[in-house]
Amino acid sequence: MSYNCDTLHLMEKAISIRLDEQAQEALRKLTESGRNQSDAVREAIVELARRGQRGDLVAEAKRLSADREDRTEKARVARLMESLRAAR
């Protein structure tokens, strides 16, 4: 008697999407190396979300650099840090 033991990862949710030509071509490129379609789509969604988060950080940095009070505080902290370093 033999047993086949596989580890299964439960997926939270299945979705159905319609792909236009551009999306179909992108998916073809992502699966050329042997990656299956589900993995390719999951990885693309996660990467896009990461990029969006980085974009949010860039927007926040731009907003803060335009904030006079924040720039003043940054300069004050930089002077303090420099004085502490010089005291060594």
C-alpha positions in Angstrom: 0.0 0.0 0.0 1.3 3.5 -0.8 0.2 7.0 0.2 0.5 10.2 -1.6 0.8 13.1 0.9 0.6 16.6 -0.5 0.6 19.8 1.4 -2.3 22.1 0.3 -2.3 25.8 0.7 -5.8 27.1 1.1 -6.6 30.1 -1.1 -8.8 32.8 0.4 -10.8 33.8 -2.7 -11.1 32.9 -6.4 -11.9 35.6 -8.9 -12.8 35.7 -12.5 -11.4 38.4 -14.8 -11.7 39.3 -18.5 -8.4 40.2 -20.2 -8.0 42.6 -23.1 -5.2 42.0 -25.6 -2.7 44.0 -23.7 -3.4 42.0 -20.5 -3.3 38.7 -22.4 0.1 39.6 -23.8 1.4 40.6 -20.4 0.1 37.3 -18.9 1.8 35.3 -21.8 5.1 37.0 -21.0 4.7 36.3 -17.3 4.0 32.6 -17.9 6.7 32.0 -20.6 9.2 30.7 -18.0 6.8 28.1 -16.7 5.0 30.1 -14.0 1.3 29.1 -13.9 -1.3 31.8 -14.6 -2.6 31.9 -11.0 0.8 32.5 -9.6 1.6 35.1 -12.2 -1.6 37.0 -11.5 -1.2 36.8 -7.7 2.4 38.0 -7.9 1.4 40.9 -10.2 -1.3 42.0 -7.9 1.0 42.0 -4.8 3.7 43.9 -6.7 1.3 46.5 -8.0 0.1 47.0 -4.4 3.7 47.4 -3.2 4.3 50.0 -5.9 1.2 51.9 -4.8 2.5 51.9 -1.3 5.9 53.3 -2.4 4.0 55.9 -4.4 2.1 56.9 -1.3 5.5 57.3 0.5 6.8 59.5 -2.4 3.7 61.7 -2.2 4.1 62.0 1.6 7.8 63.0 1.2 6.9 65.6 -1.3 4.1 67.0 0.9 6.5 67.2 3.9 9.3 68.8 1.9 6.8 71.5 1.0 5.8 72.0 4.6 7.8 74.9 6.1 7.3 73.8 9.7 8.5 70.3 8.9 11.6 71.6 7.1 12.4 73.9 10.1 12.0 70.9 12.5 14.2 68.8 10.2 16.9 71.4 10.2 16.7 71.8 14.0 17.1 68.0 14.5 20.0 67.9 12.0 21.8 70.7 13.9 21.2 68.8 17.2 22.5 65.6 15.7 25.6 67.3 14.3 26.3 68.9 17.7 26.1 65.6 19.4 28.4 64.0 16.9 30.9 66.9 17.2 30.9 66.5 21.0 32.4 63.0 20.7 
